[in-house]
Amino acid sequence: MKNRAKEILTYFALILVSLSFFFWGLVQAKSFLAPLSVAGLLAMVVLPVARWFESKGIKRGWASLLADVVILLFFVLFAGIISLQVKSFVQDWPKIKDRIEPKISNLQQFVEEQTGITAQEQQQMLSNKIPGGASGSNNQGQAGVQSQQQGSSMLSSAGGYVASLVSFLGTFLLTFVYIFFFLLYRRKFRKSIIKMAPEEKSDSVHEIITKSATISQNYLFGRLILIIILAVLYSIGLFLSGVQNAVLISILASVLTLIPYIGNIIGYSLAVGMAFFSGSGLAGAIGVTATFAITQFVESYILEPYIVGNKVNLNPVFTIIVVVLGGALWGIIGMLIAIPALGIVKAVFDNIPVLSALGYLFGDEDIGDDDENEDSFFKKIKHWAMNKFNSRQKS
Protein backbone atom coordinates (compact mmCIF):
# COMPACT_ATOMS: atom_id res chain seq x y z
CA MET A 1 0.00 0.00 0.00
CA LYS A 2 2.86 2.38 0.86
CA ASN A 3 4.59 1.59 -2.44
CA ARG A 4 1.37 2.31 -4.31
CA ALA A 5 0.94 5.67 -2.56
CA LYS A 6 4.57 6.51 -3.23
CA GLU A 7 4.12 5.67 -6.91
CA ILE A 8 1.03 7.89 -7.17
CA LEU A 9 2.82 10.80 -5.48
CA THR A 10 5.80 10.35 -7.80
CA TYR A 11 3.62 10.45 -10.91
CA PHE A 12 1.73 13.46 -9.53
CA ALA A 13 4.99 15.31 -8.85
CA LEU A 14 6.26 14.52 -12.36
CA ILE A 15 3.03 15.81 -13.89
CA LEU A 16 3.28 19.06 -11.92
CA VAL A 17 6.92 19.55 -12.90
CA SER A 18 6.13 18.80 -16.56
CA LEU A 19 3.21 21.24 -16.58
CA SER A 20 5.36 23.91 -14.95
CA PHE A 21 8.04 23.58 -17.64
CA PHE A 22 5.36 23.43 -20.34
CA PHE A 23 3.66 26.66 -19.27
CA TRP A 24 7.03 28.34 -18.67
CA GLY A 25 7.99 27.41 -22.23
CA LEU A 26 4.75 28.84 -23.57
CA VAL A 27 5.44 32.15 -21.84
CA GLN A 28 9.02 32.30 -23.11
CA ALA A 29 8.03 31.40 -26.68
CA LYS A 30 5.11 33.86 -26.85
CA SER A 31 6.69 36.05 -29.56
CA PHE A 32 7.02 32.99 -31.82
CA LEU A 33 4.00 30.89 -30.89
CA ALA A 34 1.37 33.65 -30.53
CA PRO A 35 1.32 34.80 -34.19
CA LEU A 36 1.62 31.19 -35.32
CA SER A 37 -1.39 30.15 -33.21
CA VAL A 38 -3.48 33.14 -34.30
CA ALA A 39 -2.60 32.41 -37.94
CA GLY A 40 -3.65 28.77 -37.54
CA LEU A 41 -7.03 29.74 -36.10
CA LEU A 42 -7.67 32.44 -38.71
CA ALA A 43 -6.65 30.05 -41.50
CA MET A 44 -9.35 27.65 -40.32
CA VAL A 45 -11.85 30.52 -40.15
CA VAL A 46 -11.15 31.70 -43.69
CA LEU A 47 -10.75 28.21 -45.20
CA PRO A 48 -14.41 28.13 -46.42
CA VAL A 49 -13.69 31.35 -48.33
CA ALA A 50 -10.60 29.81 -49.97
CA ARG A 51 -12.60 26.72 -50.92
CA TRP A 52 -15.32 28.92 -52.40
CA PHE A 53 -12.75 30.65 -54.61
CA GLU A 54 -11.37 27.26 -55.65
CA SER A 55 -14.87 26.04 -56.55
CA LYS A 56 -15.07 28.95 -59.00
CA GLY A 57 -12.07 27.59 -60.91
CA ILE A 58 -9.38 29.74 -59.27
CA LYS A 59 -6.11 27.92 -58.61
CA ARG A 60 -5.21 27.15 -55.01
CA GLY A 61 -2.38 29.68 -54.81
CA TRP A 62 -4.53 32.57 -55.98
CA ALA A 63 -7.49 31.35 -53.94
CA SER A 64 -5.32 31.26 -50.81
CA LEU A 65 -4.03 34.75 -51.54
CA LEU A 66 -7.54 36.13 -52.12
CA ALA A 67 -8.84 34.54 -48.92
CA ASP A 68 -5.87 36.01 -47.07
CA VAL A 69 -6.65 39.45 -48.50
CA VAL A 70 -10.31 39.08 -47.45
CA ILE A 71 -9.44 38.40 -43.81
CA LEU A 72 -6.82 41.19 -43.92
CA LEU A 73 -9.38 43.70 -45.21
CA PHE A 74 -11.82 42.54 -42.56
CA PHE A 75 -9.35 43.35 -39.78
CA VAL A 76 -8.38 46.66 -41.39
CA LEU A 77 -12.08 47.61 -41.54
CA PHE A 78 -12.55 46.42 -37.96
CA ALA A 79 -9.56 48.49 -36.77
CA GLY A 80 -10.91 51.52 -38.65
CA ILE A 81 -14.32 51.25 -36.99
CA ILE A 82 -12.74 50.84 -33.56
CA SER A 83 -10.42 53.83 -34.08
CA LEU A 84 -13.33 56.05 -35.15
CA GLN A 85 -15.33 55.00 -32.12
CA VAL A 86 -12.39 55.59 -29.80
CA LYS A 87 -11.84 59.02 -31.35
CA SER A 88 -15.53 59.84 -30.81
CA PHE A 89 -15.29 58.63 -27.22
CA VAL A 90 -12.25 60.86 -26.58
CA GLN A 91 -14.09 63.86 -28.01
CA ASP A 92 -17.14 63.12 -25.86
CA TRP A 93 -15.07 62.50 -22.73
CA PRO A 94 -15.31 66.10 -21.34
CA LYS A 95 -19.12 65.90 -21.47
CA ILE A 96 -19.11 62.42 -19.95
CA LYS A 97 -16.73 63.64 -17.26
CA ASP A 98 -19.08 66.51 -16.39
CA ARG A 99 -21.90 64.01 -15.91
CA ILE A 100 -19.74 61.61 -13.88
CA GLU A 101 -18.39 64.18 -11.40
CA PRO A 102 -21.76 64.92 -9.69
CA LYS A 103 -22.39 61.19 -9.34
CA ILE A 104 -18.92 60.74 -7.80
CA SER A 105 -19.66 63.57 -5.39
CA ASN A 106 -22.95 61.93 -4.40
CA LEU A 107 -21.14 58.62 -3.91
CA GLN A 108 -18.48 60.27 -1.73
CA GLN A 109 -21.20 61.93 0.32
CA PHE A 110 -22.98 58.60 0.75
CA VAL A 111 -19.72 56.94 1.87
CA GLU A 112 -19.12 59.79 4.31
CA GLU A 113 -22.59 59.41 5.79
CA GLN A 114 -22.21 55.65 6.17
CA THR A 115 -18.58 55.40 7.32
CA GLY A 116 -17.62 58.85 8.59
CA ILE A 117 -14.72 59.12 6.10
CA THR A 118 -14.74 62.61 4.60
CA ALA A 119 -14.42 63.28 0.89
CA GLN A 120 -10.91 64.70 1.42
CA GLU A 121 -9.85 61.56 3.26
CA GLN A 122 -11.29 59.39 0.50
CA GLN A 123 -9.36 61.38 -2.09
CA GLN A 124 -6.20 61.09 0.00
CA MET A 125 -6.65 57.32 0.26
CA LEU A 126 -6.98 57.05 -3.51
CA SER A 127 -4.00 59.30 -4.19
CA ASN A 128 -1.81 57.26 -1.85
CA LYS A 129 -2.56 54.15 -3.92
CA ILE A 130 -1.47 55.89 -7.13
CA PRO A 131 2.34 55.94 -7.63
CA GLY A 132 3.57 59.50 -7.44
CA GLY A 133 0.18 60.66 -6.19
CA ALA A 134 1.64 62.53 -3.21
CA SER A 135 4.53 64.93 -3.13
CA GLY A 136 6.01 66.32 0.02
CA SER A 137 8.58 68.80 -1.31
CA ASN A 138 8.38 72.19 -3.00
CA ASN A 139 12.10 72.64 -3.57
CA GLN A 140 12.69 74.46 -6.87
CA GLY A 141 15.93 72.62 -7.64
CA GLN A 142 14.23 69.31 -7.11
CA ALA A 143 11.37 70.49 -9.35
CA GLY A 144 13.90 71.31 -12.08
CA VAL A 145 15.45 67.86 -11.81
CA GLN A 146 12.00 66.33 -11.96
CA SER A 147 11.20 68.40 -15.07
CA GLN A 148 14.37 67.13 -16.79
CA GLN A 149 13.53 63.59 -15.78
CA GLN A 150 10.02 63.99 -17.15
CA GLY A 151 11.40 65.25 -20.48
CA SER A 152 13.79 62.32 -20.70
CA SER A 153 10.99 59.96 -19.74
CA MET A 154 8.76 61.36 -22.50
CA LEU A 155 11.50 60.82 -25.09
CA SER A 156 12.11 57.27 -23.94
CA SER A 157 8.36 56.63 -23.90
CA ALA A 158 8.04 57.95 -27.46
CA GLY A 159 10.92 55.73 -28.56
CA GLY A 160 9.36 52.73 -26.85
CA TYR A 161 6.01 53.49 -28.49
CA VAL A 162 7.59 53.62 -31.97
CA ALA A 163 9.46 50.37 -31.34
CA SER A 164 6.27 48.70 -30.09
CA LEU A 165 4.34 49.96 -33.14
CA VAL A 166 6.98 48.62 -35.56
CA SER A 167 7.04 45.28 -33.72
CA PHE A 168 3.24 45.05 -33.82
CA LEU A 169 3.08 45.81 -37.55
CA GLY A 170 5.79 43.23 -38.24
CA THR A 171 3.95 40.57 -36.23
CA PHE A 172 0.65 41.56 -37.86
CA LEU A 173 2.03 41.11 -41.39
CA LEU A 174 3.86 37.91 -40.41
CA THR A 175 0.57 36.45 -39.19
CA PHE A 176 -1.01 36.91 -42.62
CA VAL A 177 2.03 35.40 -44.30
CA TYR A 178 1.50 32.35 -42.10
CA ILE A 179 -2.19 32.27 -43.04
CA PHE A 180 -1.36 32.23 -46.75
CA PHE A 181 1.04 29.31 -46.44
CA PHE A 182 -1.29 27.37 -44.11
CA LEU A 183 -4.02 27.63 -46.75
CA LEU A 184 -1.69 26.88 -49.64
CA TYR A 185 -0.04 23.81 -48.11
CA ARG A 186 -2.94 22.46 -46.05
CA ARG A 187 -3.08 19.21 -48.03
CA LYS A 188 0.62 18.60 -47.48
CA PHE A 189 0.24 19.18 -43.73
CA ARG A 190 -2.62 16.66 -43.60
CA LYS A 191 -0.67 14.04 -45.55
CA SER A 192 2.35 14.56 -43.30
CA ILE A 193 0.27 13.78 -40.21
CA ILE A 194 -1.18 10.70 -41.88
CA LYS A 195 2.31 9.46 -42.82
CA MET A 196 3.33 9.62 -39.14
CA ALA A 197 0.72 6.98 -38.25
CA PRO A 198 1.20 3.23 -38.89
CA GLU A 199 0.11 2.16 -42.35
CA GLU A 200 -2.74 -0.03 -41.08
CA LYS A 201 -4.21 2.96 -39.24
CA SER A 202 -3.83 5.56 -41.99
CA ASP A 203 -7.49 5.36 -43.02
CA SER A 204 -8.76 5.88 -39.48
CA VAL A 205 -6.29 8.73 -38.93
CA HIS A 206 -7.46 10.35 -42.18
CA GLU A 207 -11.07 10.05 -41.04
CA ILE A 208 -10.28 11.57 -37.64
CA ILE A 209 -8.43 14.49 -39.22
CA THR A 210 -11.25 15.11 -41.71
CA LYS A 211 -13.99 15.07 -39.06
CA SER A 212 -12.03 17.18 -36.57
CA ALA A 213 -11.02 19.73 -39.20
CA THR A 214 -14.57 20.04 -40.54
CA ILE A 215 -16.13 20.50 -37.11
CA SER A 216 -13.41 22.97 -36.04
CA GLN A 217 -13.76 25.03 -39.22
CA ASN A 218 -17.54 25.16 -38.93
CA TYR A 219 -17.27 26.13 -35.26
CA LEU A 220 -14.74 28.93 -35.81
CA PHE A 221 -16.40 30.31 -38.94
CA GLY A 222 -19.81 30.12 -37.28
CA ARG A 223 -18.58 31.91 -34.18
CA LEU A 224 -17.14 34.73 -36.28
CA ILE A 225 -20.41 35.16 -38.18
CA LEU A 226 -22.36 35.03 -34.91
CA ILE A 227 -20.18 37.75 -33.35
CA ILE A 228 -20.73 40.00 -36.39
CA ILE A 229 -24.52 39.50 -36.26
CA LEU A 230 -24.61 40.16 -32.52
CA ALA A 231 -22.56 43.34 -32.98
CA VAL A 232 -25.09 44.58 -35.54
CA LEU A 233 -28.08 43.72 -33.32
CA TYR A 234 -26.50 45.32 -30.26
CA SER A 235 -25.57 48.44 -32.27
CA ILE A 236 -29.16 48.90 -33.49
CA GLY A 237 -30.62 48.44 -30.01
CA LEU A 238 -28.10 50.67 -28.24
CA PHE A 239 -28.40 53.37 -30.91
CA LEU A 240 -32.18 53.40 -30.54
CA SER A 241 -31.70 53.57 -26.74
CA GLY A 242 -29.65 56.76 -27.13
CA VAL A 243 -26.34 55.28 -25.98
CA GLN A 244 -23.26 57.10 -27.21
CA ASN A 245 -20.44 55.07 -28.82
CA ALA A 246 -22.97 52.31 -29.42
CA VAL A 247 -20.81 50.56 -32.03
CA LEU A 248 -17.77 50.34 -29.73
CA ILE A 249 -19.83 48.97 -26.82
CA SER A 250 -21.62 46.56 -29.17
CA ILE A 251 -18.37 45.12 -30.56
CA LEU A 252 -16.97 44.63 -27.06
CA ALA A 253 -20.20 43.00 -25.87
CA SER A 254 -20.40 40.67 -28.87
CA VAL A 255 -16.79 39.49 -28.43
CA LEU A 256 -17.36 39.01 -24.69
CA THR A 257 -20.22 36.60 -25.43
CA LEU A 258 -17.51 33.99 -26.03
CA ILE A 259 -17.14 33.83 -22.24
CA PRO A 260 -20.30 32.22 -20.83
CA TYR A 261 -22.25 34.18 -18.21
CA ILE A 262 -19.36 36.50 -17.23
CA GLY A 263 -18.99 37.97 -20.71
CA ASN A 264 -22.67 38.82 -20.97
CA ILE A 265 -22.63 40.44 -17.53
CA ILE A 266 -19.58 42.57 -18.38
CA GLY A 267 -21.01 43.64 -21.75
CA TYR A 268 -24.37 44.52 -20.20
CA SER A 269 -22.69 46.50 -17.39
CA LEU A 270 -20.64 48.50 -19.90
CA ALA A 271 -23.74 49.33 -21.94
CA VAL A 272 -25.82 50.34 -18.90
CA GLY A 273 -22.95 52.45 -17.53
CA MET A 274 -22.56 54.23 -20.85
CA ALA A 275 -26.32 54.81 -21.00
CA PHE A 276 -26.24 56.63 -17.65
CA PHE A 277 -23.01 58.53 -18.36
CA SER A 278 -24.12 59.62 -21.85
CA GLY A 279 -27.28 61.16 -20.45
CA SER A 280 -29.80 58.54 -21.60
CA GLY A 281 -30.82 57.97 -17.99
CA LEU A 282 -33.34 55.39 -16.88
CA ALA A 283 -35.03 55.18 -20.31
CA GLY A 284 -31.68 54.34 -21.90
CA ALA A 285 -30.96 51.69 -19.27
CA ILE A 286 -34.36 50.10 -19.91
CA GLY A 287 -33.65 50.12 -23.64
CA VAL A 288 -30.24 48.50 -23.06
CA THR A 289 -31.83 45.84 -20.85
CA ALA A 290 -34.46 45.07 -23.49
CA THR A 291 -31.80 44.97 -26.21
CA PHE A 292 -29.62 42.49 -24.34
CA ALA A 293 -32.56 40.33 -23.27
CA ILE A 294 -33.98 40.04 -26.81
CA THR A 295 -30.55 39.56 -28.42
CA GLN A 296 -29.55 36.85 -25.95
CA PHE A 297 -32.82 35.03 -26.60
CA VAL A 298 -32.32 35.26 -30.38
CA GLU A 299 -28.69 34.12 -30.04
CA SER A 300 -29.38 31.12 -27.83
CA TYR A 301 -32.50 29.75 -29.47
CA ILE A 302 -32.35 30.87 -33.11
CA LEU A 303 -28.94 32.09 -34.31
CA GLU A 304 -26.60 29.69 -32.52
CA PRO A 305 -28.37 26.47 -33.62
CA TYR A 306 -28.46 27.62 -37.23
CA ILE A 307 -25.03 29.25 -37.52
CA VAL A 308 -22.80 27.35 -35.09
CA GLY A 309 -24.84 24.17 -34.60
CA ASN A 310 -24.53 21.74 -31.72
CA LYS A 311 -21.30 20.00 -32.75
CA VAL A 312 -19.08 21.90 -30.30
CA ASN A 313 -20.65 23.16 -27.08
CA LEU A 314 -18.14 23.91 -24.36
CA ASN A 315 -18.35 23.43 -20.62
CA PRO A 316 -18.67 26.90 -19.02
CA VAL A 317 -16.30 25.92 -16.20
CA PHE A 318 -13.46 24.97 -18.55
CA THR A 319 -14.24 27.95 -20.78
CA ILE A 320 -13.62 30.35 -17.90
CA ILE A 321 -10.54 28.37 -16.81
CA VAL A 322 -8.88 28.54 -20.24
CA VAL A 323 -9.67 32.26 -20.56
CA VAL A 324 -7.98 32.97 -17.22
CA LEU A 325 -5.07 30.68 -18.12
CA GLY A 326 -4.70 32.26 -21.56
CA GLY A 327 -4.64 35.73 -20.02
CA ALA A 328 -2.01 34.66 -17.50
CA LEU A 329 0.21 33.19 -20.25
CA TRP A 330 -0.19 35.49 -23.25
CA GLY A 331 -2.31 38.42 -22.08
CA ILE A 332 -5.16 39.63 -24.31
CA ILE A 333 -4.08 37.44 -27.23
CA GLY A 334 -4.19 34.38 -25.00
CA MET A 335 -7.67 35.28 -23.77
CA LEU A 336 -8.98 35.73 -27.33
CA ILE A 337 -7.63 32.48 -28.75
CA ALA A 338 -8.22 30.34 -25.64
CA ILE A 339 -11.89 29.50 -26.32
CA PRO A 340 -11.50 28.73 -30.06
CA ALA A 341 -8.47 26.60 -29.20
CA LEU A 342 -10.51 24.69 -26.60
CA GLY A 343 -13.25 24.18 -29.18
CA ILE A 344 -10.73 22.66 -31.61
CA VAL A 345 -9.25 20.46 -28.88
CA LYS A 346 -12.71 19.17 -27.99
CA ALA A 347 -13.53 18.48 -31.64
CA VAL A 348 -10.30 16.49 -32.02
CA PHE A 349 -10.76 14.58 -28.75
CA ASP A 350 -14.35 13.67 -29.65
CA ASN A 351 -13.09 11.84 -32.73
CA ILE A 352 -10.26 9.94 -31.01
CA PRO A 353 -11.62 6.99 -29.01
CA VAL A 354 -8.81 7.06 -26.46
CA LEU A 355 -9.38 10.78 -25.73
CA SER A 356 -13.18 10.88 -26.11
CA ALA A 357 -13.58 11.02 -22.31
CA LEU A 358 -11.67 14.33 -22.23
CA GLY A 359 -13.82 15.62 -25.10
CA TYR A 360 -16.89 14.75 -23.05
CA LEU A 361 -15.39 16.54 -20.03
CA PHE A 362 -14.74 19.72 -22.02
CA GLY A 363 -18.29 19.74 -23.46
CA ASP A 364 -21.63 20.74 -22.01
CA GLU A 365 -23.28 17.35 -22.47
CA ASP A 366 -25.46 16.25 -19.55
CA ILE A 367 -25.18 19.65 -17.84
CA GLY A 368 -28.38 20.53 -16.01
CA ASP A 369 -30.91 19.05 -13.63
CA ASP A 370 -31.56 15.33 -13.85
CA ASP A 371 -35.26 15.77 -13.20
CA GLU A 372 -35.95 17.92 -16.24
CA ASN A 373 -38.51 15.59 -17.78
CA GLU A 374 -40.83 18.22 -19.18
CA ASP A 375 -39.54 20.71 -21.70
CA SER A 376 -40.02 24.35 -20.90
CA PHE A 377 -41.22 26.88 -23.44
CA PHE A 378 -37.68 27.99 -24.23
CA LYS A 379 -36.38 24.42 -24.53
CA LYS A 380 -39.15 23.61 -26.99
CA ILE A 381 -38.09 26.57 -29.13
CA LYS A 382 -34.47 25.42 -28.95
CA HIS A 383 -35.43 21.88 -29.94
CA TRP A 384 -37.46 23.26 -32.84
CA ALA A 385 -34.51 25.34 -34.05
CA MET A 386 -32.13 22.39 -33.69
CA ASN A 387 -34.47 20.08 -35.65
CA LYS A 388 -34.77 22.68 -38.39
CA PHE A 389 -31.00 23.04 -38.51
CA ASN A 390 -30.40 19.26 -38.65
CA SER A 391 -33.03 18.73 -41.35
CA ARG A 392 -31.48 21.54 -43.37
CA GLN A 393 -28.03 19.92 -43.05
CA LYS A 394 -29.35 16.52 -44.21
CA SER A 395 -31.02 18.05 -47.20
Number of C-alpha atoms within 10 A of each C-alpha: 6 7 8 9 10 11 12 12 12 12 12 12 12 12 12 12 11 12 12 12 12 12 14 12 12 16 16 13 12 17 12 11 14 19 20 19 18 19 22 18 21 22 28 22 22 21 23 15 20 26 16 13 18 16 12 9 9 15 12 17 15 15 24 27 18 17 23 25 14 15 18 16 12 12 12 12 12 12 12 12 15 18 13 14 18 14 13 14 15 12 11 14 14 11 13 18 12 11 15 14 11 11 12 11 12 11 13 18 16 15 15 15 11 9 9 11 14 15 16 10 12 14 11 13 12 11 13 12 10 9 7 8 11 11 6 5 8 8 8 9 9 11 12 11 11 12 12 12 12 12 12 12 12 12 12 12 12 12 12 12 12 12 11 12 12 12 11 12 11 11 17 14 13 15 21 23 15 20 27 23 16 20 24 18 13 14 10 11 13 15 12 11 13 19 14 10 14 10 10 8 11 16 13 14 21 17 13 19 19 15 16 21 17 13 21 25 21 21 25 24 21 20 20 17 16 21 21 16 16 24 23 16 19 26 23 15 22 29 18 14 22 20 27 22 23 22 21 20 22 27 21 18 26 22 20 20 20 20 19 15 12 14 18 19 16 16 21 22 16 15 28 23 16 24 26 18 20 21 16 18 17 12 14 24 23 14 21 27 19 15 21 22 13 14 18 17 13 14 19 14 19 17 20 19 22 20 18 21 20 14 16 23 16 22 18 16 13 16 21 20 13 18 22 15 16 19 17 14 19 21 15 13 16 22 20 19 20 22 22 19 19 21 24 20 16 27 28 21 20 23 19 17 11 9 13 16 14 15 23 17 13 24 24 16 13 8 9 8 7 7 6 8 7 8 10 10 8 12 12 13 15 17 14 15 20 19 14 13 19 15 10 10 10 6 5
